[in-house]
């Protein structure tokens, strides 16, 4: 329960569930804090479509999804 869940639909849409906060937000990268790690998404024309307390949806041309300790 409460584990990080990433759902990618192709290369253009990413849903993140159970995150804690948005650390950085640019159109070329987004960094997100989760309970256990940080995630860095890089790409082109990245945008956060929406976010709630539980989930967010990122769209754009996603190149990488990296886990940072």
N, CA, C and O of each residue as an XYZ file, in Angstrom:
276
protein
N       0.841     -1.197      0.000
C       0.000      0.000      0.000
C       0.873      1.244      0.000
O       1.861      1.321      0.730
N       0.503      2.213     -0.821
C       1.255      3.441     -0.893
C       2.529      3.350     -1.695
O       3.325      4.289     -1.690
N       2.750      2.227     -2.398
C       3.960      2.086     -3.205
C       3.851      2.939     -4.463
O       2.761      3.185     -4.978
N       4.998      3.379     -4.939
C       5.061      4.156     -6.160
C       4.546      3.316     -7.324
O       4.889      2.141     -7.450
N       3.717      3.928     -8.174
C       3.209      3.241     -9.357
C       3.386      4.159    -10.552
O       2.849      5.266    -10.585
N       4.145      3.690    -11.533
C       4.356      4.424    -12.781
C       3.642      3.690    -13.900
O       3.807      2.480    -14.057
N       2.854      4.411    -14.675
C       2.159      3.821    -15.820
C       2.488      4.657    -17.045
O       2.073      5.812    -17.151
N       3.240      4.064    -17.973
C       3.597      4.772    -19.204
C       2.707      4.277    -20.330
O       2.533      3.074    -20.525
N       2.145      5.229    -21.070
C       1.381      4.904    -22.267
C       2.215      5.387    -23.442
O       2.212      6.573    -23.774
N       2.925      4.463    -24.066
C       3.840      4.847    -25.134
C       4.942      5.724    -24.581
O       5.369      5.557    -23.438
N       5.403      6.663    -25.401
C       6.489      7.560    -25.010
C       5.965      8.962    -24.710
O       6.746      9.886    -24.487
N       4.646      9.117    -24.706
C       4.097     10.460    -24.640
C       3.230     10.728    -23.414
O       2.719     11.836    -23.252
N       3.057      9.734    -22.554
C       2.177      9.929    -21.404
C       2.668      9.076    -20.241
O       2.958      7.891    -20.408
N       2.759      9.687    -19.060
C       3.219      8.981    -17.866
C       2.322      9.368    -16.700
O       2.134     10.551    -16.418
N       1.772      8.370    -16.025
C       1.002      8.619    -14.812
C       1.825      8.137    -13.626
O       2.373      7.035    -13.643
N       1.907      8.976    -12.594
C       2.643      8.651    -11.379
C       1.646      8.670    -10.230
O       0.966      9.670    -10.003
N       1.565      7.555     -9.505
C       0.686      7.479     -8.340
C       1.521      7.340     -7.080
O       2.609      6.765     -7.097
N       0.995      7.874     -5.993
C       1.625      7.808     -4.670
C       2.946      8.575     -4.620
O       3.950      8.065     -4.122
N       2.936      9.798     -5.137
C       4.107     10.659     -5.024
C       3.904     11.625     -3.863
O       2.789     11.779     -3.367
N       4.972     12.269     -3.436
C       4.878     13.213     -2.320
C       4.899     14.664     -2.773
O       4.196     15.501     -2.206
N       5.697     14.971     -3.790
C       5.789     16.362     -4.217
C       6.568     16.531     -5.501
O       7.273     15.625     -5.945
N       6.428     17.716     -6.097
C       7.153     18.080     -7.311
C       8.352     18.917     -6.867
O       8.186     19.960     -6.235
N       9.559     18.457     -7.201
C      10.785     19.154     -6.794
C      11.213     20.199     -7.817
O      11.552     21.323     -7.448
N      11.200     19.842     -9.087
C      11.573     20.764    -10.160
C      10.671     20.490    -11.357
O      10.260     19.355    -11.597
N      10.374     21.546    -12.098
C       9.460     21.406    -13.228
C       9.898     22.356    -14.333
O       9.701     23.568    -14.239
N      10.486     21.802    -15.366
C      10.882     22.542    -16.562
C      10.281     21.800    -17.750
O       9.756     20.697    -17.594
N      10.356     22.404    -18.944
C       9.793     21.686    -20.102
C      10.717     20.584    -20.611
O      10.330     19.808    -21.485
N      11.954     20.508    -20.064
C      12.880     19.450    -20.493
C      13.114     18.396    -19.408
O      13.639     17.322    -19.702
N      12.733     18.686    -18.160
C      12.833     17.673    -17.112
C      11.901     17.999    -15.957
O      11.588     19.158    -15.688
N      11.467     16.940    -15.284
C      10.604     17.064    -14.104
C      11.172     16.125    -13.054
O      11.451     14.961    -13.342
N      11.345     16.629    -11.826
C      11.813     15.786    -10.719
C      10.695     15.693     -9.691
O      10.087     16.693     -9.309
N      10.440     14.448     -9.251
C       9.326     14.167     -8.349
C       9.866     13.421     -7.134
O      10.682     12.510     -7.270
N       9.409     13.810     -5.947
C       9.769     13.104     -4.712
C       8.700     12.061     -4.411
O       7.504     12.352     -4.434
N       9.159     10.824     -4.124
C       8.238      9.793     -3.672
C       8.610      9.435     -2.237
O       9.515     10.041     -1.663
N       7.936      8.478     -1.667
C       8.228      8.099     -0.283
C       9.617      7.509     -0.134
O      10.251      7.675      0.908
N      10.103      6.815     -1.169
C      11.359      6.079     -1.035
C      12.492      6.611     -1.907
O      13.652      6.284     -1.656
N      12.196      7.417     -2.920
C      13.244      7.889     -3.825
C      12.765      9.132     -4.565
O      11.668      9.640     -4.334
N      13.625      9.601     -5.459
C      13.238     10.679     -6.363
C      13.249     10.125     -7.778
O      14.023      9.224     -8.100
N      12.385     10.672     -8.612
C      12.315     10.263    -10.013
C      12.591     11.486    -10.864
O      12.085     12.573    -10.586
N      13.394     11.307    -11.900
C      13.680     12.386    -12.846
C      13.215     11.934    -14.223
O      13.660     10.907    -14.736
N      12.326     12.705    -14.806
C      11.813     12.430    -16.147
C      12.418     13.477    -17.069
O      12.308     14.673    -16.799
N      13.053     13.046    -18.151
C      13.601     13.991    -19.121
C      12.914     13.790    -20.459
O      12.438     12.699    -20.776
N      12.871     14.861    -21.237
C      12.239     14.792    -22.544
C      12.104     16.166    -23.163
O      12.851     17.088    -22.833
N      11.151     16.293    -24.058
C      10.914     17.525    -24.802
C       9.450     17.915    -24.635
O       8.562     17.067    -24.718
N       9.203     19.203    -24.398
C       7.842     19.740    -24.241
C       7.072     18.993    -23.148
O       5.891     18.687    -23.313
N       7.744     18.703    -22.041
C       7.077     18.015    -20.940
C       6.113     18.967    -20.243
O       6.404     20.150    -20.070
N       4.977     18.441    -19.853
C       3.979     19.236    -19.147
C       3.259     18.342    -18.145
O       3.026     17.160    -18.396
N       2.916     18.928    -17.016
C       2.074     18.216    -16.057
C       0.633     18.564    -16.411
O       0.175     19.684    -16.184
N      -0.076     17.579    -16.974
C      -1.464     17.784    -17.393
C      -2.358     18.095    -16.198
O      -3.148     19.039    -16.222
N      -2.216     17.288    -15.160
C      -2.970     17.521    -13.937
C      -2.271     16.808    -12.806
O      -1.472     15.899    -13.033
N      -2.569     17.217    -11.582
C      -2.088     16.480    -10.420
C      -3.072     16.627     -9.281
O      -3.711     17.665     -9.112
N      -3.178     15.563     -8.505
C      -4.002     15.551     -7.302
C      -3.081     15.127     -6.163
O      -1.874     14.994     -6.366
N      -3.619     14.917     -4.995
C      -2.802     14.435     -3.875
C      -2.260     13.040     -4.134
O      -1.238     12.664     -3.559
N      -2.918     12.267     -4.983
C      -2.523     10.875     -5.200
C      -1.760     10.642     -6.492
O      -0.862      9.801     -6.534
N      -2.102     11.372     -7.549
C      -1.496     11.053     -8.840
C      -1.273     12.288     -9.684
O      -1.865     13.343     -9.452
N      -0.397     12.132    -10.677
C      -0.190     13.177    -11.665
C      -0.013     12.553    -13.031
O       0.358     11.387    -13.158
N      -0.285     13.346    -14.046
C      -0.130     12.890    -15.424
C       0.815     13.847    -16.139
O       0.591     15.057    -16.178
N       1.881     13.275    -16.704
C       2.871     14.040    -17.447
C       2.746     13.674    -18.915
O       2.661     12.498    -19.267
N       2.736     14.693    -19.771
C       2.678     14.450    -21.215
C       3.854     15.151    -21.887
O       4.496     16.016    -21.291
N       4.123     14.777    -23.112
C       5.231     15.308    -23.885
C       5.985     14.157    -24.520
O       5.497     13.027    -24.552
N       7.171     14.444    -25.023
C       8.009     13.402    -25.610
C       9.003     12.954    -24.534
O      10.011     13.620    -24.299
N       8.716     11.830    -23.885
C       9.502     11.370    -22.753
C      10.694     10.555    -23.252
O      10.535      9.588    -23.998
N      11.895     10.968    -22.825
C      13.123     10.255    -23.220
C      13.568      9.270    -22.162
O      13.835      8.111    -22.479
N      13.656      9.700    -20.907
C      14.148      8.809    -19.845
C      13.325      8.971    -18.571
O      12.751     10.027    -18.305
N      13.287      7.905    -17.802
C      12.720      7.898    -16.451
C      13.814      7.322    -15.559
O      14.156      6.146    -15.683
N      14.371      8.143    -14.656
C      15.483      7.704    -13.814
C      15.090      7.735    -12.356
O      14.326      8.595    -11.918
N      15.622      6.785    -11.613
C      15.436      6.756    -10.158
C      16.682      7.309     -9.506
O      17.795      6.910     -9.849
N      16.504      8.235     -8.557
C      17.618      8.808     -7.799
C      17.411      8.462     -6.328
O      16.284      8.483     -5.832
N      18.498      8.144     -5.637
C      18.393      7.860     -4.204
C      18.438      9.136     -3.391
O      18.363      9.088     -2.163
